[in-house]
């Protein structure tokens, strides 16, 4: 097994995609959530990318997240989910550096639940997991959303700063583009600068798909200067953009199976070509799953895939893993 005796680093996994279906099934029933299916196996298909051909687009993936976020919309469910995600990652994959990201506003039932209670619950789950698995360095990333207005995203950052001493280590943004059009990342500059000044890490979902994806990466690099970029695979098509990423020391969080299942990468050949270009241009990257349970993969499966198709050799996989530990926001010194 690749890196069999080495603790792995996973920096890009969503809470909604990191909890096993059986746990989600129990959480839904414990909270009395009315599910559209009554059979567990139908539920399993509801909350995972169950078709090996993947999903038709990111909107279809968001529809899956709708259910996992709904089920996790209580302090009890969030605590259980964070605890389960961290413990499961260590037990099944020996992941010793883990960052779990989620949007608390998508787990407060439209304002019915108090945001601080949701985040406190996540911190409790984190604390308990770290007591049980002291080998694991773990942290939480709070996510803004592209469908939110400026004030909503400002609140996310304010909460991240408030809870930084309880395990929140960074901020991110994801979600559908309103109207499916190009998103204006420059509007996030004040929020990102506030988070950075408070010592939080900055990672931005961008450059995963779309005709304007590469342009969006360029905009993010110029206006936000993040520490890391979630996905960012479209940069492989632009040598000048790769040079910028290298010179600024921005690390990409690449999720191969997720990118294949969403159609962001067309197949093994494009996965291999993308990674080889990043290696040749000196672009820093880490390997992640995006959400192991939802994507029906695990981090060691990702490493094995990349090795099998000739995307990375064993030394390059080891370097990517070491880079993941080093690029983590957990335990880093404030700027």
C-alpha positions in Angstrom: 0.0 0.0 0.0 1.3 3.5 -0.9 2.5 5.5 2.1 1.3 2.5 4.3 3.2 3.6 7.4 2.7 7.4 7.0 0.0 9.6 8.4 -1.9 11.2 5.6 -3.1 14.9 5.2 -6.5 15.7 3.9 -7.3 19.5 3.5 -10.4 19.5 1.4 -13.4 17.6 2.7 -16.9 18.9 3.2 -18.8 17.9 6.4 -21.8 17.1 4.2 -19.8 14.5 2.3 -17.7 13.1 5.1 -20.2 11.2 7.2 -21.2 7.6 6.5 -24.7 7.0 5.2 -25.7 4.8 8.1 -24.8 7.5 10.5 -26.7 10.1 8.4 -29.7 7.7 8.3 -29.7 7.4 12.1 -29.3 11.2 12.5 -32.3 11.9 10.2 -34.5 9.5 12.2 -33.4 10.7 15.6 -34.4 14.3 14.6 -37.7 13.3 13.0 -36.7 14.5 9.5 -39.3 13.6 6.9 -37.2 11.8 4.2 -38.5 11.2 0.6 -37.5 7.5 0.9 -38.2 4.8 3.4 -35.6 2.3 2.5 -32.0 2.6 3.7 -30.5 1.7 0.3 -32.6 4.3 -1.4 -31.4 6.8 1.1 -27.8 5.8 0.5 -28.3 6.6 -3.1 -29.9 9.9 -2.1 -26.9 11.2 -0.1 -24.0 9.9 -2.2 -22.9 10.0 -5.9 -24.1 6.5 -6.4 -24.0 6.4 -10.2 -20.4 5.4 -11.2 -20.8 7.7 -14.2 -21.1 10.6 -11.8 -23.5 13.5 -11.8 -24.6 15.6 -14.8 -23.3 18.9 -13.3 -22.5 20.7 -10.1 -26.2 21.6 -9.6 -27.0 17.9 -9.3 -24.2 17.6 -6.7 -25.7 20.6 -4.8 -29.0 18.7 -4.7 -27.3 15.9 -2.9 -25.7 18.3 -0.4 -29.2 19.7 0.2 -30.1 16.5 2.0 -26.9 16.1 4.0 -27.0 19.7 5.1 -30.6 19.4 6.2 -29.8 16.3 8.2 -26.9 18.1 9.8 -29.0 21.1 10.7 -29.0 20.8 14.5 -26.3 21.2 17.2 -26.6 17.4 18.0 -26.2 16.4 14.4 -23.3 18.7 13.7 -21.4 17.5 16.8 -21.9 13.9 15.9 -20.9 14.5 12.3 -17.7 16.3 13.1 -16.7 13.7 15.6 -17.5 10.9 13.2 -15.7 12.5 10.3 -12.4 12.9 12.2 -12.5 9.5 13.9 -13.5 7.8 10.7 -10.7 9.5 8.8 -8.1 8.3 11.2 -9.4 4.7 11.7 -9.9 4.0 8.0 -7.2 6.0 6.3 -4.8 7.0 9.1 -5.3 10.6 8.3 -3.4 12.6 10.9 -3.9 16.1 9.5 -7.6 16.9 8.7 -9.5 20.0 7.9 -13.3 19.7 7.7 -15.3 22.6 6.1 -18.9 23.5 6.3 -21.3 26.4 6.1 -23.1 27.0 9.4 -25.8 29.1 7.8 -26.8 26.1 5.7 -27.3 24.2 9.0 -29.4 26.6 11.0 -32.7 26.0 9.2 -32.9 29.5 7.7 -32.3 31.2 11.0 -34.3 28.8 13.2 -31.2 27.6 14.9 -28.6 29.9 16.4 -25.4 30.0 14.5 -23.2 30.1 17.6 -24.9 26.9 18.8 -24.1 25.2 15.5 -20.5 26.3 15.6 -20.1 25.4 19.3 -21.4 21.9 18.5 -18.9 21.5 15.8 -16.2 22.6 18.2 -17.4 20.1 20.8 -17.2 17.3 18.2 -13.7 18.4 17.3 -12.6 18.5 20.9 -14.0 15.0 21.7 -12.4 13.6 18.5 -9.0 15.1 19.4 -9.3 13.6 22.9 -10.0 10.2 21.4 -7.4 10.5 18.6 -4.6 12.6 19.9 -2.5 11.6 16.8 -4.8 13.8 14.7 -4.3 17.5 14.0 -7.8 18.7 13.1 -9.5 22.0 12.4 -12.7 23.5 11.0 -13.1 25.8 8.0 -16.2 28.0 7.9 -17.6 28.5 4.4 -19.2 31.6 2.8 -21.5 31.0 -0.2 -21.7 32.5 -3.7 -25.5 32.7 -3.3 -25.3 34.8 -0.1 -25.4 38.5 0.0 -22.4 40.5 1.4 -23.8 40.8 4.9 -24.3 37.0 5.2 -20.8 36.3 4.2 -19.5 39.0 6.5 -21.3 37.2 9.4 -19.6 33.9 8.4 -16.2 35.6 8.7 -17.2 37.3 12.0 -18.2 33.9 13.4 -14.9 32.3 12.2 -12.9 34.9 14.0 -15.0 34.6 17.1 -14.5 30.8 17.3 -10.8 30.7 16.2 -9.8 29.8 19.7 -12.1 26.8 19.5 -10.8 25.1 16.4 -11.9 27.3 13.5 -8.7 27.7 11.4 -9.9 29.2 8.1 -12.6 30.5 5.8 -13.7 29.4 2.3 -16.4 30.1 -0.2 -18.3 27.7 -2.5 -21.9 27.1 -3.7 -23.7 27.6 -7.0 -23.1 30.7 -9.1 -26.3 32.9 -9.1 -27.8 32.5 -12.5 -24.9 30.2 -13.5 -22.9 33.3 -14.6 -19.3 34.2 -13.7 -19.0 35.1 -10.0 -17.4 38.4 -9.0 -14.8 37.3 -6.4 -13.5 40.8 -5.9 -16.6 41.6 -3.7 -15.0 39.2 -1.1 -11.9 41.3 -0.7 -13.0 43.0 2.6 -14.1 39.7 4.2 -10.9 37.9 3.1 -8.7 40.7 4.4 -10.6 40.8 7.8 -10.1 37.0 8.1 -6.4 37.2 7.1 -5.7 40.0 9.6 -7.2 37.8 12.3 -4.8 35.0 11.5 -7.2 32.7 9.7 -6.2 30.7 6.7 -7.8 31.6 3.3 -8.9 28.9 0.8 -11.2 29.7 -2.1 -13.3 27.3 -4.3 -12.5 28.3 -7.9 -11.4 26.9 -11.2 -13.1 23.6 -11.0 -15.3 23.9 -14.1 -16.9 26.4 -16.5 -15.8 28.4 -19.5 -14.7 31.3 -17.2 -13.1 29.1 -14.6 -9.5 30.0 -15.5 -10.4 33.7 -15.6 -11.9 33.3 -12.1 -8.7 31.8 -10.8 -6.8 34.8 -12.1 -9.2 37.1 -10.4 -8.9 35.3 -7.1 -5.1 35.2 -7.3 -4.9 39.0 -8.0 -7.6 40.2 -5.6 -7.7 37.7 -2.8 -4.2 36.2 -2.7 -5.4 33.1 -0.9 -3.1 30.6 0.8 -4.8 27.8 -1.0 -7.3 27.2 -3.8 -10.0 24.5 -3.7 -9.7 22.5 -7.0 -8.1 25.1 -9.4 -7.6 22.4 -12.0 -8.3 24.7 -14.9 -5.1 26.5 -14.2 -3.3 23.6 -15.9 -4.4 25.1 -19.3 -2.6 28.4 -18.7 1.2 28.6 -18.3 1.1 32.2 -17.1 -1.4 31.4 -14.4 0.6 28.4 -13.3 3.6 30.7 -13.0 1.6 33.1 -10.8 0.5 30.2 -8.5 4.1 29.0 -8.2 5.5 32.5 -7.5 2.9 33.3 -4.9 3.2 29.9 -3.2 -0.5 29.1 -3.5 -1.4 25.5 -3.0 -4.1 23.7 -4.9 -6.4 21.2 -3.2 -7.1 18.6 -6.0 -9.8 16.0 -5.6 -9.4 13.6 -8.6 -12.4 11.3 -8.1 -14.7 14.2 -7.4 -13.5 16.0 -10.5 -14.2 12.8 -12.6 -17.6 12.3 -11.1 -18.7 15.9 -11.8 -17.2 15.9 -15.3 -14.7 18.6 -14.5 -12.1 16.1 -15.8 -13.1 13.9 -18.6 -11.2 10.7 -17.7 -7.9 9.2 -16.6 -6.0 10.8 -19.5 -7.0 14.3 -18.5 -6.3 13.6 -14.8 -2.8 12.5 -15.7 -2.2 15.4 -18.0 -3.4 17.9 -15.4 -1.1 16.6 -12.7 1.9 16.3 -15.0 1.5 19.9 -16.0 1.4 21.0 -12.4 4.5 19.0 -11.6 6.3 20.4 -14.7 5.4 24.0 -13.8 6.2 23.7 -10.1 2.7 24.3 -8.9 2.1 23.1 -5.3 -0.8 20.8 -4.8 -2.3 18.4 -2.3 -4.6 15.4 -2.8 -8.1 15.2 -1.2 -11.4 13.6 -1.6 -13.9 16.5 -1.4 -16.0 14.2 0.8 -15.1 10.5 1.0 -18.5 9.1 1.9 -20.5 11.1 -0.7 -17.9 10.4 -3.4 -17.6 6.8 -2.4 -13.8 7.0 -2.2 -11.1 7.4 0.4 -7.8 9.2 0.4 -5.7 6.1 -0.1 -8.0 5.3 -3.1 -7.1 8.7 -4.6 -3.4 8.0 -4.1 -3.7 4.6 -5.7 -5.6 6.0 -8.7 -3.0 8.6 -9.4 -0.2 6.1 -9.1 -2.0 3.5 -11.3 -2.7 5.9 -14.2 0.8 7.3 -14.1 -0.2 10.8 -12.9 2.3 10.7 -10.0 5.0 8.4 -8.9 5.5 7.3 -5.3 8.0 10.0 -4.6 5.6 12.7 -6.0 2.7 11.3 -3.9 4.9 11.4 -0.8 5.8 15.0 -1.6 2.1 16.0 -2.1 1.2 14.4 1.3 4.1 16.2 3.1 2.9 19.4 1.4 -0.6 18.8 2.8 0.8 18.6 6.4 2.8 21.7 5.8 0.0 23.7 4.1 -2.6 23.0 6.8 -4.0 25.9 8.7 -4.1 23.8 11.9 -1.5 25.0 14.4 0.1 27.5 12.2 1.5 30.7 13.7 -0.6 33.8 13.0 0.9 36.2 10.5 
